[in-house]
Amino acid sequence: MLKHILVLTSSILSRIIPLVRSFSWNSSFLLVRYFKELLYATNVDR
């Protein structure tokens, strides 16, 4: 299950990274915060 989540996240990241580069640093910071919260939620879930 966790491996599936990681694969899904990496595929999403590979699509998002080009978009992040075109955004401002503030937007990418918010995105990083979102992923940290997502990882925290998956860790709590175990």
Summary of the structure (lengths in Angstrom):
residues: 46
radius of gyration: 11.8
end to end distance: 10.2
largest distance: 35.1
contacts: 88
relative contact order: 0.12
helix: 91%
strand: 0%
